[in-house]
Amino acid sequence: MRKSYLLISVAFFFACGGAPPNGVYDIGGTDTLRPPDSLLAPMSGEVDWTGYYDGSFSLGRGRDMAVQLWVRTDSVFIIRKHVAADDSVADGAIGNWRVVRVMGGPPEGLLQMQYGGDPPDHYQHTAEGLVFVDVINGVDLEGTWALEKLADELQDQVPRMRVQGIFTYYADAQSFQPCGATYAWPCVGGMDLGEEEGEPLVPFNNVDLQRAYAAAVAPGTPWVVEAICTLGMGPAMEGDGADEYLFIEQAPHTLKACP
């Protein structure tokens, strides 16, 4: 089965069930075109894109890249990519996903994920999970870049990864907005939320994070960084319950800007 498509134009559909915007957008520009009514019709079939996916992508010359992908019901995706020979910490990204229709592509559309400054990734749904599709260059991957769907539910915690984003500390409130994401997460230095028996899980703590911030930028200024972090649950910022936190494990590296 061939995995390359001619991406002439694409109709965007919000992944959380929202109505599609009017118009078909040229992949190479920003002009809005008037499509035939058929292109704005609902996509056929019911595909459950959400879940946890895992697989390995061949990079050639005996090198593989382990890939973990969380596709969430809140339109957020989290992806970890790790080449074991290169580094002990996986590269990660957090952003928003949606389903797009590609002319000549499958009727159920493709899963699109945009992060950083790179072109968006596209995946086709299969009975086993997802297959990466290069719609820009027309590369036929013959199903070798495949991710198996392992679970409908997400794991409680996303393992450590290197993520680029914007840290802000203002009026005792801390947040981290990953590059490519539309909203920010509450965050804290170290893993000192939920410590057991008072023992920190990493030597870096929230005081260290605030000191690094103060040394890098003026108070209240967004700080663009690359941080080694995890995602997990912590006490709610307001009231009872719990919120999802981004835990930064060591002093972030300053960047000029998000890619």
C-alpha positions in Angstrom: 0.0 0.0 0.0 1.5 3.3 -1.1 1.9 5.9 1.7 2.6 9.1 -0.4 -0.1 11.5 -1.4 -0.3 14.6 -3.5 -1.1 17.3 -1.0 -2.7 20.0 -3.3 -5.1 21.4 -0.7 -6.4 20.4 2.7 -9.6 21.0 4.7 -9.0 21.3 8.4 -11.2 19.7 11.0 -10.8 20.2 14.8 -10.0 17.0 16.5 -12.2 17.6 19.5 -15.4 17.6 17.5 -15.5 21.3 16.6 -16.9 22.4 13.2 -14.4 22.8 10.4 -13.5 26.3 9.4 -14.7 27.6 6.0 -12.2 27.2 3.2 -9.5 24.9 1.8 -5.9 26.1 2.5 -3.1 25.8 0.0 -0.2 24.0 1.6 2.3 26.4 0.1 0.7 29.7 1.1 -1.8 31.5 3.2 -4.5 32.3 0.6 -7.9 30.9 1.4 -9.6 29.2 -1.5 -13.3 28.4 -2.1 -13.7 24.6 -2.2 -16.4 22.5 -3.7 -19.1 21.6 -1.1 -17.9 18.0 -1.3 -14.6 18.9 0.2 -16.2 20.3 3.3 -18.5 17.3 3.8 -17.8 15.2 7.0 -15.1 12.6 6.6 -16.4 9.1 6.2 -15.9 6.5 8.9 -15.4 6.7 12.6 -11.7 6.7 13.7 -10.6 6.8 17.3 -7.3 8.5 17.0 -6.7 8.8 20.7 -4.5 6.5 22.7 -1.0 5.5 23.4 1.3 4.3 20.6 4.8 2.8 20.5 7.2 1.7 17.8 10.6 2.0 16.3 11.6 3.9 13.1 14.6 2.7 11.1 17.1 5.5 10.4 19.3 3.3 8.2 22.8 2.0 8.8 21.6 -0.1 11.7 20.3 2.8 13.7 16.7 2.9 15.0 14.7 5.6 16.8 12.3 4.5 19.5 9.1 6.5 19.4 6.3 6.9 22.0 3.2 8.9 21.1 0.3 10.0 23.4 -2.7 11.3 21.4 -5.1 12.8 24.0 -8.8 13.6 24.0 -8.0 17.2 24.8 -6.4 17.7 21.4 -2.9 17.5 23.0 -0.2 15.1 21.7 3.0 14.2 23.4 5.8 12.6 21.5 9.1 11.1 22.6 11.9 10.2 20.2 15.0 8.5 21.4 18.1 7.3 19.5 19.9 5.2 22.1 23.4 5.7 20.7 23.1 9.5 20.6 21.9 10.5 24.1 20.4 9.1 27.3 17.5 11.6 27.3 14.7 11.4 24.7 13.8 14.4 22.6 10.2 15.4 23.2 7.5 17.7 21.9 4.1 18.7 23.1 1.5 20.3 20.9 -2.0 20.1 19.4 -3.2 17.5 16.9 -6.1 17.6 14.3 -7.4 15.5 11.5 -6.9 16.8 7.9 -8.3 15.6 4.6 -5.8 15.2 1.8 -6.8 15.0 -1.8 -6.0 11.5 -3.0 -5.6 10.3 0.6 -7.7 8.0 2.8 -11.4 9.0 3.4 -10.9 9.1 7.2 -8.2 11.7 6.8 -4.7 11.9 8.3 -3.6 12.7 11.9 -1.6 16.0 11.7 0.8 17.1 14.5 2.7 20.4 14.3 5.6 21.1 16.7 8.6 23.4 16.5 9.5 25.0 13.2 9.4 21.8 11.1 6.6 20.9 8.7 3.8 19.0 10.5 3.9 15.2 10.8 1.1 13.1 9.3 0.0 9.6 10.2 -2.5 7.3 8.6 -4.8 5.1 10.7 -4.3 1.3 10.3 -5.8 -1.7 12.0 -2.7 -2.0 14.2 -2.1 1.7 14.9 -0.5 4.5 12.8 1.9 4.7 9.9 4.0 7.8 9.2 3.2 9.5 5.9 5.5 12.0 4.2 3.0 14.1 2.2 5.4 16.9 1.5 8.2 15.0 -0.3 6.1 12.1 -1.5 8.3 9.5 0.1 6.9 6.0 0.2 7.8 4.5 3.5 6.1 1.1 2.8 4.8 0.9 6.3 8.2 0.7 8.0 7.6 3.7 10.2 4.7 2.2 12.0 3.4 2.7 15.6 1.4 0.1 17.3 -1.6 1.2 19.4 -1.0 -0.3 22.9 -3.7 1.3 25.0 -6.8 3.5 24.8 -5.9 5.1 28.2 -2.9 7.2 28.8 -0.2 6.4 31.4 -0.3 8.5 34.6 3.2 10.0 33.9 5.2 10.7 30.8 8.9 9.7 31.2 11.7 12.3 31.2 12.4 14.1 27.9 14.0 17.2 26.5 11.4 19.8 25.6 11.7 23.4 24.3 9.3 26.0 25.6 8.6 29.2 27.4 8.9 29.4 31.2 7.3 32.3 33.0 7.5 33.1 36.7 5.3 36.0 37.9 3.6 36.8 41.2 4.5 33.4 42.6 2.9 31.6 39.6 5.0 29.4 37.4 4.0 28.0 34.0 5.7 26.3 31.0 4.3 26.6 27.5 6.0 24.1 25.1 6.9 25.4 21.7 4.0 24.5 19.4 1.4 24.2 22.2 -1.5 26.6 22.5 -1.6 26.7 26.3 0.8 26.4 29.3 1.1 23.9 32.1 1.8 24.7 35.8 5.3 23.6 36.5 7.8 23.2 39.3 11.5 22.5 39.7 12.4 18.9 40.6 9.9 16.3 41.7 9.2 17.8 45.1 5.4 17.5 44.6 4.4 14.1 45.9 7.7 13.2 47.6 7.7 10.2 49.8 9.1 10.4 53.3 10.6 13.8 52.5 13.2 12.5 50.1 13.6 14.5 46.9 13.5 12.4 43.7 16.1 14.7 42.0 18.7 17.1 43.5 17.3 20.0 41.5 14.4 21.7 43.2 12.0 24.7 42.7 14.3 27.2 44.5 17.0 26.2 42.0 14.6 26.8 39.2 13.6 30.2 40.4 17.3 31.2 40.9 18.1 30.1 37.3 15.2 32.2 36.0 16.3 35.3 38.0 19.8 35.0 36.7 18.7 34.6 33.1 15.9 37.3 32.6 14.2 40.2 34.2 11.3 39.4 36.6 8.1 38.6 34.7 9.9 38.1 31.4 9.2 34.9 29.4 12.3 32.7 29.4 12.7 30.5 26.3 14.5 27.4 27.3 15.2 23.7 26.6 14.4 21.7 29.7 14.7 18.1 30.8 11.3 17.4 32.3 8.5 14.9 32.9 4.7 15.3 33.0 2.7 14.1 35.9 0.0 14.9 38.4 0.3 17.3 41.3 -2.1 19.1 43.7 -4.5 21.5 42.1 -3.5 25.1 41.8 -6.9 26.1 43.2 -9.2 24.1 45.4 -9.1 20.3 45.9 -8.2 17.7 43.3 -5.1 17.5 41.1 -3.7 19.2 38.0 -1.2 18.0 35.4 2.3 19.5 36.0 5.5 19.8 34.1 8.4 18.9 36.4 11.7 20.4 35.4 14.6 18.2 36.6 17.6 20.5 36.1 18.5 24.1 35.2 17.1 24.7 31.7 19.3 25.8 28.8 18.5 29.3 27.4 17.3 29.6 23.8 17.0 32.6 21.6 13.5 31.7 20.5 11.1 28.8 19.9 11.9 27.1 16.5 
